[in-house]
């Protein structure tokens, strides 16, 4: 989840969808990635991108 957090905070990864970032960290389901982000990081991937 730390790798995903760094990717979401870095503008170089904006071309990747949230689902693609989840896939790159080993999660095959976008909804599972969103749930895991909320659980471990306290926010959804979209919220993390908007907060940077």
N, C-alpha and C positions, 0 to 999 in steps of 0.2 A: 504494500500500500504506500510505502514511502516513495517508491519509484513512480507510481501513478501520481502521487501528489506533486512530485517534481515536474513530471511531464505536463500536468494540468497548469502549473504555475509558469511554465516556460512558453513564450509566444512562438518559439520555433516548432512546437507541436500543435499549433492551432489548426493545421490542415488535417489532422487526424480527428476522427470522430471519437466520441466518448467510448463507443463500442470497440473501436480499434485499439484504444489505449488499454481497455480491459483485456482484450485478446492478447496484447503484447505482454501483459503481466501474468498471463496464464488463466484468465477467466473467459470462458467461451460464451457466456450469456451476459448481455448488456444490463439486464435488470438485476442480475446477481452482483455485478460490478457496482451499480448504483447503491444497492443495499449495503455492500461491504464498505464502500466509501462512507456512507452515513454512519455505519457502526464504528468504524475505526478512526475516521477523520472528523466526524461530527457534521459533515456537509455532503451534499450531492456533488458529483463531478462538475456539473454545470455551475453550481454556486462557487466552487473552488476556482473555476476559470474566471468568473465575473469579479471575484474579490482581488485578483492580482493587481 
